[in-house]
Amino acid sequence: MTVIRKATLSDLRDLCTIERRCFERKRFSEDHMRWLLENPDVTSYVFYNEDGIVASMILMRLGRIGKVISLGVAPGHRRRGIATQLMALGEREMRDCGAASMHLEVGVTNRAGIRLYEFLGYETVRKMPEYYSWGEDALAMKKPM
Ligand SMILES: CC(C)(COP(=O)(O)OP(=O)(O)OC[C@H]1O[C@@H](n2cnc3c(N)ncnc32)[C@H](O)[C@@H]1OP(=O)(O)O)[C@@H](O)C(=O)NCCC(=O)NCCS
C-alpha cells in the first residue's frame, strides 16, 4: 500500500533523512527545513510505502508560479513511478491554487533529474552558471499548466 500526504512539522526529522539519502551536496539544514514547513506559501508532501517514508516533495507558490523546491526518492525505491506520482499531485494542487506554470532548477550533471523532468513535460528555458554553492551550473526548467 502506498500513501501520499501533506507533511507537517512532525515530519521534520523524516524529511531531513530523505534529503540526506537523496542529495550528496544540495541538502537543506534542519532549520531551513523547519522554515519551509512553517511557510504558508510552501506545501510539502511525503510518500509512504511498507518501508515508511521513502520520498518527499516540497513546492512553493509564488503568485502565478509553482516552484519545485525539492524532490527526492530514496535509493532502492527509484524507477517505480514515485516521483511521477508526487509531481502529478503537486502540479494538480498548484494549478488548483492558481499557478499558471511550474518552474524548477536542476543541476546540469543530474541526469536522472533532467530526464525525469523532461519525461514530465518540462523544457529548459536557460542555463544558470554556477547556480549552486559548489560551482555547478543549473538548468532552469518550466512547464505551462
Ligand atoms: C530524480 C528522482 C527524483 C527520480 O525519481 P523516480 O521515482 O525514480 O522517478 P520515476 O520512477 O517517476 O521516473 C519517471 C521517468 O523519469 C525518467 N528517469 C527517472 N530516473 C531516471 C534515471 N536515473 N535515468 C534516466 N531516466 C530517468 C525515466 O523516463 C522514467 O521513466 P521510466 O522509469 O519508465 O524509464 C530520483 O532519482 C532522485 O531522488 N534522485 C536524487 C534527488 C534528485 O536528483 N532530485 C531531483 C532534482 S531536485
The ligand as an ORCA input file, in Angstrom:
! r2SCAN-3c Opt
* xyz 0 1
  C      15.272     12.106     -9.898
  C      14.410     11.214     -8.979
  C      13.536     12.104     -8.102
  C      13.525     10.316     -9.868
  O      12.597      9.606     -9.023
  P      11.903      8.240     -9.516
  O      10.801      7.924     -8.586
  O      12.948      7.223     -9.717
  O      11.328      8.685    -10.943
  P      10.181      7.922    -11.781
  O      10.217      6.457    -11.473
  O       8.890      8.620    -11.586
  O      10.729      8.150    -13.265
  C       9.895      8.606    -14.325
  C      10.723      8.705    -15.597
  O      11.787      9.676    -15.422
  C      12.957      9.230    -16.154
  N      14.009      8.864    -15.198
  C      13.921      8.822    -13.837
  N      15.114      8.452    -13.312
  C      15.952      8.252    -14.344
  C      17.313      7.847    -14.444
  N      18.056      7.542    -13.345
  N      17.869      7.750    -15.678
  C      17.170      8.044    -16.779
  N      15.849      8.413    -16.773
  C      15.266      8.525    -15.560
  C      12.508      7.994    -16.915
  O      11.975      8.434    -18.149
  C      11.424      7.433    -16.009
  O      10.528      6.579    -16.683
  P      10.912      5.001    -16.835
  O      11.361      4.514    -15.486
  O       9.612      4.386    -17.297
  O      12.005      4.927    -17.866
  C      15.313     10.275     -8.108
  O      16.280      9.662     -8.937
  C      16.050     11.028     -7.003
  O      15.520     11.194     -5.901
  N      17.293     11.482     -7.274
  C      18.083     12.224     -6.260
  C      17.459     13.578     -5.947
  C      17.218     14.391     -7.209
  O      18.046     14.457     -8.113
  N      16.034     15.064     -7.292
  C      15.623     15.838     -8.482
  C      16.266     17.145     -8.576
  S      15.753     18.237     -7.256
*
